[in-house]
Amino acid sequence: MNTKIDTAIAYYSKQGSKLLKTVNSKSNITADELIKLGEDMAIIEYKLTALEIAKES
């Protein structure tokens, strides 16, 4: 079970890094884009938190 959780944590961590790189690389990001990327990042963070809790249990 921990192997699947570790794999999922690695996946979502990588997705979060991609989002951060996208935001940081754009010099002319619109407010709508920033809001959408922020919402996506929040979802990833919630999933990572849930996975970390599941890993501890």
C-alpha atoms as one frame of an Amber mdcrd trajectory, in Angstrom:
protein
   0.000   0.000   0.000   2.786   2.441   0.865   4.349   1.898  -2.552   1.191
   3.149  -4.265   0.977   6.096  -1.889   4.633   6.962  -2.451   4.101   6.779
  -6.209   1.072   9.063  -5.981   2.975  11.524  -3.780   5.824  11.640  -6.282
   3.372  12.178  -9.143   1.489  15.031  -7.498   4.720  16.636  -6.306   5.939
  16.634  -9.896   2.639  18.126 -11.094   2.924  20.870  -8.485   6.459  21.655
  -9.603   5.276  21.922 -13.202   2.575  24.400 -12.181   5.055  26.522 -10.246
   7.452  26.552 -13.200   4.596  27.614 -15.474   3.663  30.514 -13.215   7.253
  31.610 -12.666   8.191  31.425 -16.345   5.391  33.680 -17.595   6.080  37.390
 -17.564   2.655  38.435 -18.829   0.300  36.119 -16.964  -3.310  37.242 -16.808
  -5.383  37.297 -13.649  -7.629  34.548 -15.017  -4.643  32.309 -15.738  -3.218
  32.961 -12.295  -6.529  32.139 -10.614  -6.896  28.903 -12.614  -3.336  27.799
 -11.864  -3.841  28.670  -8.190  -6.974  26.543  -8.054  -5.107  23.664  -9.698
  -2.279  24.034  -7.192  -4.737  24.012  -4.280  -6.212  20.744  -5.532  -2.763
  19.202  -5.775  -1.887  20.392  -2.266  -5.092  18.891  -0.845  -4.302  15.575
  -2.524  -0.744  15.607  -1.215  -1.978  16.336   2.305  -4.463  13.463   2.136
  -1.788  11.115   0.842   0.618  12.094   3.622  -2.081  11.433   6.226  -2.894
   8.085   4.633   0.792   7.188   4.648   1.023   7.837   8.384  -1.974   5.626
   9.140
